[in-house]
Amino acid sequence: MIGTQIGNVLKKVTRVLSRMSTRQAVVRTKDYKLHGLNEGPNTCATLGRHDALKYYHQMQAIRYMENRIESITNNIVHLCIGQEACCVGVQAGLKVNDTIIGSYRNHGWSYVRGTPVRTIVAEILGRKTGSCGGRGGSKHCIGPNFYAIQTAIVGAQVPVGAGFAFAMKYSACRDDISTVILGDGAANQGQVYETFRMTEIGRASCRERV
């Protein structure tokens, strides 16, 4: 039901946006402050119409899904309302085999990694058709190469992400990327900085994707 409603909303949005004459947009950012680097990321990016529509669809779908989830359940859920662009933007720069390790507010991340809305909602409602068979709930909405590490330890997902990175380095998947999602609540945790140091010493981040 929710998936059908989201589809109807996005169809209307598509009809409106398809009438726009602009084919691409150029986005410029300020120069980045660098440490230990000779040059930083590109400060100019071009966004085509097709990708713009795709990203907008994804953000709208996540927002609508989260609003509907909030209205149909009395259980404890960690919504990612307001964080839609984070999910869509990070996913836009990743490949299929790259991994994302998150903690709280996972619904949007699970969606952009390919989990259907119906499956996400089923998991939150405790139904067997959910991504974890209804046993994980809102805290464990996993998806293809997306892992929700939600424990009582704040920032516990960061060392796990480093483990994925080292596994990629030592295997044939040396071009894959391990992405860890964390918030400001984890920014002062000791294991986060210990992991940063460990990955630097072990050179887990030894490749740059072009």
Order of alpha helices (4+ residues) and beta strands (2+ residues): alpha-beta-beta-alpha-alpha-beta-alpha-alpha-beta-alpha-beta-alpha
